[in-house]
């Protein structure tokens, strides 16, 4: 008899990737589930922080962590220092311009 078909795999969260300079990661490219997973698993923040971040990025259109005033100041600084961006923007400057250090 023929072998049964393989069991379906769980779908991974959809991540929209843009080409970013080395060391830069655009959190604005993540969908809702992927952003939550990233905030909780990688950034070690509580789940509600993902909701706050999502509201700033998608509902309010804010692309500078410094302007996300309901997030802890230290976390906002840490995200920028880690090379995280929203839409490729680092503190109001396009990531492509910042990365040119050849």
Backbone as XML, in Angstrom:
<?xml version="1.0"?>
<chain id="A" units="angstrom">
  <residue number="1" name="UNK">
    <atom name="N" x="0.830" y="-1.194" z="0.000"/>
    <atom name="CA" x="0.000" y="0.000" z="0.000"/>
    <atom name="C" x="0.875" y="1.259" z="0.000"/>
  </residue>
  <residue number="2" name="UNK">
    <atom name="N" x="0.371" y="2.377" z="-0.565"/>
    <atom name="CA" x="1.162" y="3.618" z="-0.608"/>
    <atom name="C" x="1.301" y="4.226" z="0.792"/>
  </residue>
  <residue number="3" name="UNK">
    <atom name="N" x="2.365" y="4.972" z="0.953"/>
    <atom name="CA" x="2.611" y="5.636" z="2.237"/>
    <atom name="C" x="1.623" y="6.784" z="2.435"/>
  </residue>
  <residue number="4" name="UNK">
    <atom name="N" x="1.222" y="7.042" z="3.672"/>
    <atom name="CA" x="0.309" y="8.166" z="3.929"/>
    <atom name="C" x="1.052" y="9.490" z="3.691"/>
  </residue>
  <residue number="5" name="UNK">
    <atom name="N" x="0.314" y="10.525" z="3.365"/>
    <atom name="CA" x="0.978" y="11.825" z="3.147"/>
    <atom name="C" x="1.583" y="12.330" z="4.451"/>
  </residue>
  <residue number="6" name="UNK">
    <atom name="N" x="2.642" y="13.132" z="4.356"/>
    <atom name="CA" x="3.260" y="13.655" z="5.590"/>
    <atom name="C" x="2.286" y="14.567" z="6.333"/>
  </residue>
  <residue number="7" name="UNK">
    <atom name="N" x="2.445" y="14.588" z="7.636"/>
    <atom name="CA" x="1.589" y="15.433" z="8.476"/>
    <atom name="C" x="1.887" y="16.903" z="8.180"/>
  </residue>
  <residue number="8" name="UNK">
    <atom name="N" x="0.846" y="17.740" z="8.158"/>
    <atom name="CA" x="1.090" y="19.162" z="7.887"/>
    <atom name="C" x="1.891" y="19.799" z="9.022"/>
  </residue>
  <residue number="9" name="UNK">
    <atom name="N" x="2.758" y="20.718" z="8.661"/>
    <atom name="CA" x="3.565" y="21.422" z="9.660"/>
    <atom name="C" x="2.833" y="22.667" z="10.101"/>
  </residue>
  <residue number="10" name="UNK">
    <atom name="N" x="3.083" y="23.063" z="11.323"/>
    <atom name="CA" x="2.484" y="24.298" z="11.834"/>
    <atom name="C" x="3.038" y="25.478" z="11.038"/>
  </residue>
  <residue number="11" name="UNK">
    <atom name="N" x="2.161" y="26.381" z="10.685"/>
    <atom name="CA" x="2.585" y="27.547" z="9.913"/>
    <atom name="C" x="3.436" y="28.467" z="10.783"/>
  </residue>
  <residue number="12" name="UNK">
    <atom name="N" x="4.520" y="28.969" z="10.203"/>
    <atom name="CA" x="5.362" y="29.935" z="10.901"/>
    <atom name="C" x="4.757" y="31.319" z="10.710"/>
  </residue>
  <residue number="13" name="UNK">
    <atom name="N" x="4.975" y="32.205" z="11.682"/>
    <atom name="CA" x="4.475" y="33.575" z="11.506"/>
    <atom name="C" x="5.060" y="34.194" z="10.244"/>
  </residue>
  <residue number="14" name="UNK">
    <atom name="N" x="4.243" y="34.941" z="9.530"/>
    <atom name="CA" x="4.684" y="35.591" z="8.302"/>
    <atom name="C" x="5.563" y="36.779" z="8.650"/>
  </residue>
  <residue number="15" name="UNK">
    <atom name="N" x="6.765" y="36.786" z="8.119"/>
    <atom name="CA" x="7.697" y="37.881" z="8.346"/>
    <atom name="C" x="8.016" y="38.504" z="7.005"/>
  </residue>
  <residue number="16" name="UNK">
    <atom name="N" x="7.699" y="39.779" z="6.877"/>
    <atom name="CA" x="8.014" y="40.504" z="5.652"/>
    <atom name="C" x="9.408" y="41.087" z="5.828"/>
  </residue>
  <residue number="17" name="UNK">
    <atom name="N" x="10.340" y="40.635" z="5.051"/>
    <atom name="CA" x="11.727" y="41.080" z="5.201"/>
    <atom name="C" x="12.080" y="42.109" z="4.134"/>
  </residue>
  <residue number="18" name="UNK">
    <atom name="N" x="12.763" y="43.125" z="4.546"/>
    <atom name="CA" x="13.338" y="44.100" z="3.637"/>
    <atom name="C" x="14.839" y="43.962" z="3.731"/>
  </residue>
  <residue number="19" name="UNK">
    <atom name="N" x="15.532" y="44.333" z="2.686"/>
    <atom name="CA" x="16.980" y="44.294" z="2.750"/>
    <atom name="C" x="17.453" y="45.432" z="3.648"/>
  </residue>
  <residue number="20" name="UNK">
    <atom name="N" x="18.080" y="45.083" z="4.736"/>
    <atom name="CA" x="18.542" y="46.068" z="5.706"/>
    <atom name="C" x="20.062" y="46.012" z="5.786"/>
  </residue>
  <residue number="21" name="UNK">
    <atom name="N" x="20.688" y="47.114" z="6.163"/>
    <atom name="CA" x="22.134" y="47.097" z="6.385"/>
    <atom name="C" x="22.473" y="46.117" z="7.503"/>
  </residue>
  <residue number="22" name="UNK">
    <atom name="N" x="23.698" y="45.585" z="7.532"/>
    <atom name="CA" x="24.082" y="44.661" z="8.606"/>
    <atom name="C" x="23.868" y="45.301" z="9.973"/>
  </residue>
  <residue number="23" name="UNK">
    <atom name="N" x="23.319" y="44.532" z="10.892"/>
    <atom name="CA" x="23.095" y="45.012" z="12.240"/>
    <atom name="C" x="21.819" y="45.810" z="12.415"/>
  </residue>
  <residue number="24" name="UNK">
    <atom name="N" x="21.026" y="45.971" z="11.355"/>
    <atom name="CA" x="19.777" y="46.717" z="11.433"/>
    <atom name="C" x="18.629" y="45.755" z="11.189"/>
  </residue>
  <residue number="25" name="UNK">
    <atom name="N" x="17.618" y="45.818" z="12.042"/>
    <atom name="CA" x="16.439" y="44.973" z="11.872"/>
    <atom name="C" x="15.200" y="45.834" z="11.982"/>
  </residue>
  <residue number="26" name="UNK">
    <atom name="N" x="14.360" y="45.797" z="10.956"/>
    <atom name="CA" x="13.148" y="46.610" z="10.894"/>
    <atom name="C" x="11.996" y="45.872" z="11.563"/>
  </residue>
  <residue number="27" name="UNK">
    <atom name="N" x="11.648" y="46.265" z="12.798"/>
    <atom name="CA" x="10.530" y="45.629" z="13.486"/>
    <atom name="C" x="9.207" y="45.964" z="12.812"/>
  </residue>
  <residue number="28" name="UNK">
    <atom name="N" x="9.182" y="47.022" z="12.030"/>
    <atom name="CA" x="7.981" y="47.387" z="11.287"/>
    <atom name="C" x="7.654" y="46.425" z="10.166"/>
  </residue>
  <residue number="29" name="UNK">
    <atom name="N" x="8.593" y="45.539" z="9.824"/>
    <atom name="CA" x="8.341" y="44.556" z="8.768"/>
    <atom name="C" x="7.658" y="43.298" z="9.297"/>
  </residue>
  <residue number="30" name="UNK">
    <atom name="N" x="7.482" y="43.204" z="10.608"/>
    <atom name="CA" x="6.878" y="42.020" z="11.208"/>
    <atom name="C" x="5.359" y="42.135" z="11.240"/>
  </residue>
  <residue number="31" name="UNK">
    <atom name="N" x="4.672" y="41.014" z="10.978"/>
    <atom name="CA" x="3.223" y="41.023" z="11.147"/>
    <atom name="C" x="2.914" y="40.912" z="12.639"/>
  </residue>
  <residue number="32" name="UNK">
    <atom name="N" x="1.636" y="40.957" z="12.979"/>
    <atom name="CA" x="1.211" y="40.997" z="14.384"/>
    <atom name="C" x="1.792" y="39.846" z="15.211"/>
  </residue>
  <residue number="33" name="UNK">
    <atom name="N" x="1.653" y="38.623" z="14.733"/>
    <atom name="CA" x="2.125" y="37.461" z="15.490"/>
    <atom name="C" x="3.651" y="37.435" z="15.594"/>
  </residue>
  <residue number="34" name="UNK">
    <atom name="N" x="4.317" y="37.749" z="14.497"/>
    <atom name="CA" x="5.781" y="37.734" z="14.509"/>
    <atom name="C" x="6.329" y="38.821" z="15.433"/>
  </residue>
  <residue number="35" name="UNK">
    <atom name="N" x="5.676" y="39.989" z="15.470"/>
    <atom name="CA" x="6.111" y="41.059" z="16.362"/>
    <atom name="C" x="5.966" y="40.621" z="17.818"/>
  </residue>
  <residue number="36" name="UNK">
    <atom name="N" x="4.841" y="40.001" z="18.131"/>
    <atom name="CA" x="4.628" y="39.521" z="19.503"/>
    <atom name="C" x="5.686" y="38.494" z="19.887"/>
  </residue>
  <residue number="37" name="UNK">
    <atom name="N" x="5.948" y="37.554" z="19.002"/>
    <atom name="CA" x="6.960" y="36.530" z="19.266"/>
    <atom name="C" x="8.330" y="37.159" z="19.461"/>
  </residue>
  <residue number="38" name="UNK">
    <atom name="N" x="8.678" y="38.113" z="18.617"/>
    <atom name="CA" x="9.973" y="38.785" z="18.701"/>
    <atom name="C" x="10.112" y="39.538" z="20.023"/>
  </residue>
  <residue number="39" name="UNK">
    <atom name="N" x="9.090" y="40.285" z="20.413"/>
    <atom name="CA" x="9.145" y="41.066" z="21.646"/>
    <atom name="C" x="9.267" y="40.162" z="22.867"/>
  </residue>
  <residue number="40" name="UNK">
    <atom name="N" x="8.486" y="39.088" z="22.905"/>
    <atom name="CA" x="8.481" y="38.199" z="24.069"/>
    <atom name="C" x="9.726" y="37.309" z="24.096"/>
  </residue>
  <residue number="41" name="UNK">
    <atom name="N" x="10.033" y="36.649" z="22.981"/>
    <atom name="CA" x="11.126" y="35.669" z="22.966"/>
    <atom name="C" x="12.513" y="36.291" z="22.825"/>
  </residue>
  <residue number="42" name="UNK">
    <atom name="N" x="12.650" y="37.259" z="21.929"/>
    <atom name="CA" x="13.970" y="37.825" z="21.668"/>
    <atom name="C" x="14.303" y="39.024" z="22.559"/>
  </residue>
  <residue number="43" name="UNK">
    <atom name="N" x="13.317" y="39.888" z="22.782"/>
    <atom name="CA" x="13.574" y="41.078" z="23.582"/>
    <atom name="C" x="13.256" y="40.876" z="25.059"/>
  </residue>
  <residue number="44" name="UNK">
    <atom name="N" x="12.670" y="39.716" z="25.390"/>
    <atom name="CA" x="12.383" y="39.349" z="26.787"/>
    <atom name="C" x="11.493" y="40.371" z="27.493"/>
  </residue>
  <residue number="45" name="UNK">
    <atom name="N" x="10.464" y="40.822" z="26.770"/>
    <atom name="CA" x="9.510" y="41.776" z="27.321"/>
    <atom name="C" x="8.157" y="41.094" z="27.489"/>
  </residue>
  <residue number="46" name="UNK">
    <atom name="N" x="7.299" y="41.616" z="28.372"/>
    <atom name="CA" x="5.966" y="41.031" z="28.519"/>
    <atom name="C" x="5.147" y="41.222" z="27.245"/>
  </residue>
  <residue number="47" name="UNK">
    <atom name="N" x="4.160" y="40.367" z="27.075"/>
    <atom name="CA" x="3.328" y="40.364" z="25.871"/>
    <atom name="C" x="2.658" y="41.717" z="25.609"/>
  </residue>
  <residue number="48" name="UNK">
    <atom name="N" x="2.258" y="42.422" z="26.668"/>
    <atom name="CA" x="1.569" y="43.700" z="26.454"/>
    <atom name="C" x="2.476" y="44.733" z="25.801"/>
  </residue>
  <residue number="49" name="UNK">
    <atom name="N" x="3.808" y="44.583" z="25.927"/>
    <atom name="CA" x="4.729" y="45.519" z="25.267"/>
    <atom name="C" x="4.615" y="45.398" z="23.741"/>
  </residue>
  <residue number="50" name="UNK">
    <atom name="N" x="4.364" y="44.189" z="23.254"/>
    <atom name="CA" x="4.188" y="44.003" z="21.807"/>
    <atom name="C" x="2.961" y="44.774" z="21.327"/>
  </residue>
  <residue number="51" name="UNK">
    <atom name="N" x="1.902" y="44.751" z="22.138"/>
    <atom name="CA" x="0.690" y="45.484" z="21.772"/>
    <atom name="C" x="0.970" y="46.992" z="21.741"/>
  </residue>
  <residue number="52" name="UNK">
    <atom name="N" x="1.698" y="47.479" z="22.738"/>
    <atom name="CA" x="2.042" y="48.903" z="22.767"/>
    <atom name="C" x="2.875" y="49.285" z="21.544"/>
  </residue>
  <residue number="53" name="UNK">
    <atom name="N" x="3.866" y="48.476" z="21.243"/>
    <atom name="CA" x="4.735" y="48.745" z="20.100"/>
    <atom name="C" x="3.941" y="48.718" z="18.798"/>
  </residue>
  <residue number="54" name="UNK">
    <atom name="N" x="3.059" y="47.740" z="18.665"/>
    <atom name="CA" x="2.217" y="47.620" z="17.464"/>
    <atom name="C" x="1.330" y="48.855" z="17.299"/>
  </residue>
  <residue number="55" name="UNK">
    <atom name="N" x="0.763" y="49.347" z="18.392"/>
    <atom name="CA" x="-0.085" y="50.547" z="18.312"/>
    <atom name="C" x="0.708" y="51.759" z="17.832"/>
  </residue>
  <residue number="56" name="UNK">
    <atom name="N" x="1.925" y="51.922" z="18.352"/>
    <atom name="CA" x="2.751" y="53.053" z="17.920"/>
    <atom name="C" x="3.099" y="52.941" z="16.433"/>
  </residue>
  <residue number="57" name="UNK">
    <atom name="N" x="3.488" y="51.746" z="16.003"/>
    <atom name="CA" x="3.953" y="51.570" z="14.623"/>
    <atom name="C" x="2.799" y="51.611" z="13.633"/>
  </residue>
  <residue number="58" name="UNK">
    <atom name="N" x="1.789" y="50.789" z="13.856"/>
    <atom name="CA" x="0.738" y="50.607" z="12.846"/>
    <atom name="C" x="-0.443" y="51.559" z="13.001"/>
  </residue>
  <residue number="59" name="UNK">
    <atom name="N" x="-0.836" y="51.880" z="14.236"/>
    <atom name="CA" x="-2.000" y="52.751" z="14.429"/>
    <atom name="C" x="-1.627" y="54.228" z="14.368"/>
  </residue>
  <residue number="60" name="UNK">
    <atom name="N" x="-0.479" y="54.581" z="14.970"/>
    <atom name="CA" x="-0.090" y="55.982" z="15.062"/>
    <atom name="C" x="0.966" y="56.378" z="14.030"/>
  </residue>
  <residue number="61" name="UNK">
    <atom name="N" x="1.603" y="55.389" z="13.390"/>
    <atom name="CA" x="2.592" y="55.677" z="12.356"/>
    <atom name="C" x="3.887" y="56.273" z="12.877"/>
  </residue>
  <residue number="62" name="UNK">
    <atom name="N" x="4.244" y="56.004" z="14.122"/>
    <atom name="CA" x="5.467" y="56.554" z="14.716"/>
    <atom name="C" x="6.642" y="55.649" z="14.346"/>
  </residue>
  <residue number="63" name="UNK">
    <atom name="N" x="7.727" y="56.262" z="13.861"/>
    <atom name="CA" x="8.882" y="55.453" z="13.437"/>
    <atom name="C" x="10.141" y="55.747" z="14.252"/>
  </residue>
  <residue number="64" name="UNK">
    <atom name="N" x="10.005" y="56.428" z="15.374"/>
    <atom name="CA" x="11.141" y="56.744" z="16.234"/>
    <atom name="C" x="10.816" y="56.247" z="17.640"/>
  </residue>
  <residue number="65" name="UNK">
    <atom name="N" x="11.620" y="55.309" z="18.143"/>
    <atom name="CA" x="11.362" y="54.759" z="19.477"/>
    <atom name="C" x="11.324" y="55.847" z="20.543"/>
  </residue>
  <residue number="66" name="UNK">
    <atom name="N" x="12.104" y="56.894" z="20.380"/>
    <atom name="CA" x="12.140" y="57.985" z="21.346"/>
    <atom name="C" x="10.800" y="58.672" z="21.540"/>
  </residue>
  <residue number="67" name="UNK">
    <atom name="N" x="9.927" y="58.588" z="20.539"/>
    <atom name="CA" x="8.611" y="59.220" z="20.625"/>
    <atom name="C" x="7.527" y="58.285" z="21.159"/>
  </residue>
  <residue number="68" name="UNK">
    <atom name="N" x="7.878" y="57.060" z="21.467"/>
    <atom name="CA" x="6.912" y="56.075" z="21.973"/>
    <atom name="C" x="6.870" y="56.193" z="23.496"/>
  </residue>
  <residue number="69" name="UNK">
    <atom name="N" x="6.183" y="57.223" z="23.960"/>
    <atom name="CA" x="6.297" y="57.674" z="25.345"/>
    <atom name="C" x="5.744" y="56.744" z="26.410"/>
  </residue>
  <residue number="70" name="UNK">
    <atom name="N" x="4.901" y="55.768" z="26.054"/>
    <atom name="CA" x="4.410" y="54.859" z="27.095"/>
    <atom name="C" x="5.301" y="53.615" z="27.224"/>
  </residue>
  <residue number="71" name="UNK">
    <atom name="N" x="6.403" y="53.576" z="26.485"/>
    <atom name="CA" x="7.386" y="52.499" z="26.637"/>
    <atom name="C" x="8.485" y="52.986" z="27.580"/>
  </residue>
  <residue number="72" name="UNK">
    <atom name="N" x="9.050" y="52.090" z="28.390"/>
    <atom name="CA" x="10.119" y="52.503" z="29.305"/>
    <atom name="C" x="11.282" y="53.135" z="28.527"/>
  </residue>
  <residue number="73" name="UNK">
    <atom name="N" x="11.819" y="54.233" z="29.063"/>
    <atom name="CA" x="12.906" y="54.954" z="28.398"/>
    <atom name="C" x="14.106" y="54.037" z="28.136"/>
  </residue>
  <residue number="74" name="UNK">
    <atom name="N" x="14.451" y="53.202" z="29.103"/>
    <atom name="CA" x="15.598" y="52.303" z="28.919"/>
    <atom name="C" x="15.350" y="51.330" z="27.774"/>
  </residue>
  <residue number="75" name="UNK">
    <atom name="N" x="14.145" y="50.800" z="27.655"/>
    <atom name="CA" x="13.839" y="49.859" z="26.582"/>
    <atom name="C" x="13.913" y="50.556" z="25.230"/>
  </residue>
  <residue number="76" name="UNK">
    <atom name="N" x="13.414" y="51.792" z="25.152"/>
    <atom name="CA" x="13.486" y="52.552" z="23.894"/>
    <atom name="C" x="14.939" y="52.736" z="23.473"/>
  </residue>
  <residue number="77" name="UNK">
    <atom name="N" x="15.785" y="53.082" z="24.426"/>
    <atom name="CA" x="17.215" y="53.250" z="24.141"/>
    <atom name="C" x="17.843" y="51.928" z="23.736"/>
  </residue>
  <residue number="78" name="UNK">
    <atom name="N" x="17.523" y="50.856" z="24.469"/>
    <atom name="CA" x="18.079" y="49.534" z="24.173"/>
    <atom name="C" x="17.716" y="49.086" z="22.753"/>
  </residue>
  <residue number="79" name="UNK">
    <atom name="N" x="16.472" y="49.331" z="22.324"/>
    <atom name="CA" x="16.058" y="48.909" z="20.979"/>
    <atom name="C" x="16.875" y="49.640" z="19.915"/>
  </residue>
  <residue number="80" name="UNK">
    <atom name="N" x="17.081" y="50.926" z="20.106"/>
    <atom name="CA" x="17.873" y="51.695" z="19.142"/>
    <atom name="C" x="19.320" y="51.208" z="19.119"/>
  </residue>
  <residue number="81" name="UNK">
    <atom name="N" x="19.879" y="50.961" z="20.299"/>
    <atom name="CA" x="21.271" y="50.508" z="20.389"/>
    <atom name="C" x="21.469" y="49.124" z="19.775"/>
  </residue>
  <residue number="82" name="UNK">
    <atom name="N" x="20.434" y="48.301" z="19.791"/>
    <atom name="CA" x="20.508" y="46.962" z="19.186"/>
    <atom name="C" x="20.407" y="47.007" z="17.671"/>
  </residue>
  <residue number="83" name="UNK">
    <atom name="N" x="20.124" y="48.178" z="17.107"/>
    <atom name="CA" x="19.992" y="48.294" z="15.658"/>
    <atom name="C" x="18.584" y="48.032" z="15.167"/>
  </residue>
  <residue number="84" name="UNK">
    <atom name="N" x="17.605" y="48.084" z="16.081"/>
    <atom name="CA" x="16.218" y="47.902" z="15.665"/>
    <atom name="C" x="15.703" y="49.212" z="15.087"/>
  </residue>
  <residue number="85" name="UNK">
    <atom name="N" x="14.895" y="49.113" z="14.060"/>
    <atom name="CA" x="14.334" y="50.286" z="13.410"/>
    <atom name="C" x="12.861" y="50.062" z="13.134"/>
  </residue>
  <residue number="86" name="UNK">
    <atom name="N" x="12.197" y="51.117" z="12.707"/>
    <atom name="CA" x="10.825" y="51.028" z="12.212"/>
    <atom name="C" x="10.861" y="51.639" z="10.822"/>
  </residue>
  <residue number="87" name="UNK">
    <atom name="N" x="10.629" y="50.821" z="9.810"/>
    <atom name="CA" x="10.661" y="51.331" z="8.444"/>
    <atom name="C" x="12.048" y="51.731" z="7.983"/>
  </residue>
  <residue number="88" name="UNK">
    <atom name="N" x="13.095" y="51.173" z="8.607"/>
    <atom name="CA" x="14.454" y="51.501" z="8.215"/>
    <atom name="C" x="14.921" y="52.850" z="8.716"/>
  </residue>
  <residue number="89" name="UNK">
    <atom name="N" x="14.214" y="53.440" z="9.684"/>
    <atom name="CA" x="14.563" y="54.758" z="10.197"/>
    <atom name="C" x="15.247" y="54.625" z="11.550"/>
  </residue>
  <residue number="90" name="UNK">
    <atom name="N" x="16.411" y="55.247" z="11.684"/>
    <atom name="CA" x="17.116" y="55.279" z="12.964"/>
    <atom name="C" x="17.158" y="56.727" z="13.411"/>
  </residue>
  <residue number="91" name="UNK">
    <atom name="N" x="16.428" y="57.030" z="14.477"/>
    <atom name="CA" x="16.393" y="58.383" z="15.042"/>
    <atom name="C" x="16.202" y="59.443" z="13.965"/>
  </residue>
  <residue number="92" name="UNK">
    <atom name="N" x="15.250" y="59.216" z="13.083"/>
    <atom name="CA" x="14.909" y="60.202" z="12.075"/>
    <atom name="C" x="15.800" y="60.187" z="10.846"/>
  </residue>
  <residue number="93" name="UNK">
    <atom name="N" x="16.766" y="59.283" z="10.762"/>
    <atom name="CA" x="17.661" y="59.200" z="9.616"/>
    <atom name="C" x="17.477" y="57.846" z="8.952"/>
  </residue>
  <residue number="94" name="UNK">
    <atom name="N" x="17.413" y="57.834" z="7.650"/>
    <atom name="CA" x="17.237" y="56.564" z="6.942"/>
    <atom name="C" x="18.407" y="55.635" z="7.239"/>
  </residue>
  <residue number="95" name="UNK">
    <atom name="N" x="18.125" y="54.365" z="7.458"/>
    <atom name="CA" x="19.146" y="53.376" z="7.823"/>
    <atom name="C" x="20.222" y="53.269" z="6.748"/>
  </residue>
  <residue number="96" name="UNK">
    <atom name="N" x="19.853" y="53.474" z="5.487"/>
    <atom name="CA" x="20.848" y="53.343" z="4.419"/>
    <atom name="C" x="21.942" y="54.386" z="4.581"/>
  </residue>
  <residue number="97" name="UNK">
    <atom name="N" x="21.582" y="55.584" z="5.052"/>
    <atom name="CA" x="22.563" y="56.642" z="5.235"/>
    <atom name="C" x="23.461" y="56.350" z="6.430"/>
  </residue>
  <residue number="98" name="UNK">
    <atom name="N" x="22.884" y="55.850" z="7.508"/>
    <atom name="CA" x="23.635" y="55.574" z="8.731"/>
    <atom name="C" x="24.632" y="54.446" z="8.523"/>
  </residue>
  <residue number="99" name="UNK">
    <atom name="N" x="24.286" y="53.455" z="7.687"/>
    <atom name="CA" x="25.110" y="52.261" z="7.554"/>
    <atom name="C" x="26.348" y="52.478" z="6.704"/>
  </residue>
  <residue number="100" name="UNK">
    <atom name="N" x="26.473" y="53.594" z="6.018"/>
    <atom name="CA" x="27.622" y="53.811" z="5.119"/>
    <atom name="C" x="28.820" y="54.267" z="5.928"/>
  </residue>
  <residue number="101" name="UNK">
    <atom name="N" x="29.590" y="53.307" z="6.401"/>
    <atom name="CA" x="30.776" y="53.597" z="7.203"/>
    <atom name="C" x="31.995" y="52.945" z="6.589"/>
  </residue>
  <residue number="102" name="UNK">
    <atom name="N" x="32.011" y="52.812" z="5.290"/>
    <atom name="CA" x="33.104" y="52.099" z="4.604"/>
    <atom name="C" x="34.393" y="52.860" z="4.696"/>
  </residue>
</chain>
